[in-house]
Amino acid sequence: MAKRSRRRREPPKRTLIAPLVMLAGGMAVGVLVWHVLMLDPSPRWRSAEQLSRQDREALERVLTAHP
């Protein structure tokens, strides 16, 4: 029996690169989400919500009715 020259079977390069690309993409998305969540919760361009006079009076009635 003659020795056959066997080619070493290696996985295609894309099977090694694709998981690394997905990992890097996931890390990038994670950093972006973390950055957005760590921003100041009240951006400067938004003003604070204010209750109308009638709403404040109604809230006072509710709060004083239930001690």
Buried (B, 14 or more C-beta within 10 A) or exposed (E): EEEEEEEEEEEEEEEEEEEEEEEEEEEEEEEEEEEEEEEEEEEEEEEEEEEEEEEEEEEEEEEEEEE
